[in-house]
Amino acid sequence: MCTRIRVELALELYKTNEASLEKSAELAGLTTGAFEKLLADRGIKREIEEDKIAEIDDTVKEVFLKVMLSVSVFQDRKFNRR
C-alpha cells in the first residue's frame, strides 16, 4: 500500500476513534512521536481516552509523592547535620 494512502488512512482511523494513537502511528509507518507531530501539523487535536486519564492522574500523584518524600528526606538530613 502506498505510504501516503497508509498515512491518510491512519489519520482518518485516529480522527474517528477507530484506532489508538499507537496503532495509527504503526499503520502509517511512523513512530508515535512523528505521528503526534503530523497530527499537530494537520491541526488534529489529540484526544486522551478516559481510561488513560485515570492512569495519568495516578502517575502524577505517584511522582508527586516521591518528589515530596525526597525533599522531606533531604531536609531532614540537612537539619540533622547542624
Order of alpha helices (4+ residues) and beta strands (2+ residues): alpha-alpha-alpha-alpha
